[in-house]
Every structure is written in C-alpha cells, then in structure tokens.
Amino acid sequence: MNMEKRGNGEWGMGNWMGGRSIEDRSLSFARRPRLRRRLLSLGVLCVTVCSLSACDRSESPLDASEVTESALAPDPNMDMLSILDFELVNQDGSPVTRDIFEGNITVLDFFFTHCPFVCVPMSRNMLHAQSQLAGTDVRFVSISVDPENDTPERLREYASELGADLSTWTFLTGDFDAANRMVREGLLLSELAPNPDQPINLPDGDTMSNIMHPSHFILVGPDVGVLGLYRGIDRDSVDDLIDRARRAVAETRTEQ
C-alpha cells in the first residue's frame, strides 16, 4: 500500500566543558574515572535518543509510544478518536455493524486484497499477531477500502490464501464512503485516496488505481473505545501491540 506523510526530529548537545584548555580538560577527565563513566553513559544515551527520534517516521503523533499502567487505559489523545457506526458485510455476505467490537479486544486495520504495496507486510504482521494471540479471545477485523473488487467471495479467497483463521478474523467490505468516514472522521487518519499514478494489474487483465490508506493497526477495547495506534508495517510495533492485547484480555477477565 500506500505511502503516508511522515515526520522526524533530531537532538543536539552543547559544550559542557567550559573555557579551560584542551590539555587541562583532557587531564582532568582522565583523572576522574567515575565522571568519565557517567559522561560516556550520557553520550550513549544521547546517541540512542537521537537515533530513535530520527527513525520515528510515523504519520500520526497519536501512535502508541509507551506502555500505559493498565493495558485497558487509552493512550494519550485516544479520546479524540472513535469507531463510527457502519453497516458492511463479511466474507460470508452477512451484515456486520459496529457491534462486532462490543465486549472484545480487537485489532482493526484497513486494506484491499489486490494491494501489492504496504498491505503485504501489514497482512503478514496481522497473521503473525493472530498466531501469537491464538486462544486469547482477541479478535481481528480488516476492512476493505476497495469494495468494487473485494466482494465477499474475493475476501474468502484472500483469507484462504493468507491462511487466516476466520473464527477470530473477520474481513469486511461494502461501502467505500463508510470506510473513508471511519478513517478520516472517526480515527483522524489520512483519508482514502485513489492514486492513478500507481496502476495495479488485476488477475482478469484489467487495471485499477492504487488506493492510499493508513497502515496503522488500531487496538479497540471492549467498550469500542480506541486504546492505541500501532504501525502495521513495523514488526516491533506489532509485537508491542501483541503484548498489550494479551494483557488487556487478562485484565478484562479479571474485571468480570
């Protein structure tokens, strides 16, 4: 899939040595091993922070970046996001609404079956998450942004090719505008946008435009509130999601 607008940042260090000569500073530094060790540690820390900041190219400042005390406690700013009402159909053609999230810990994403770009690592990571969370009652929902081609029959075929377990993973399709409202108005992510500059060849010999869409995995709580956003193409971020989803299920059972 699809590229998204990203940002980065950097850190800098000032001159902490004062006005003494290089020789004086070097001699003083060499004679103070404890100070030397502390300063070396500080240097390593600063380099690490700099590297992490420069590599963080997530589109949204709302991405989950730290573990909250409770897995069920929404990350900062998540109260700004919501799962809007919708009426779609699943891979069997059965109607599905927002109620599918009620009472469950759910991982949600947006995709389309003929996407040769970002959807490939996203689907691979979603499958990884389903495998790691097997037996935990975590649910998975993938909403197609290409209802014209992604019929229920096509969704079943795709799920079979992927190796998805349909007992916990539901694929939805049916209304482009509904999906776009969920993404743009509910989740405050980049709107769905066909990109004719990236044509995709279909199996029947026809072509379609690539559809730009978010690559986030959205963790949804049992009250259908958004708990956090995770980068769906980043295995480390997905592993963080897996850990949190497992803890969230455990906390939900404790509260019952």
ABEGO torsion letter per residue (X at the ends): XBBBBBBBBBBBBBBAAEABBAAAAAAAAAABAAAAAAAAAAAAAAAAAAAAAAABABABAABBABBBABAABBBBGAAABBBBBBBBBBAAGBBBBAAAABGBBBBBBBBBAABABAAAAAAAAAAAAAAAABGAGBBBBBBBABAAABBAAAAAAAAAAAGBBAAABBBBBGBAAAAAAAAAAAAGBBBBBBBAABBBBBAAGBBBBBBBBBABBBBBBAAGBBABBBBAABAAAAAAAAAAAAAAAAAAAAAX
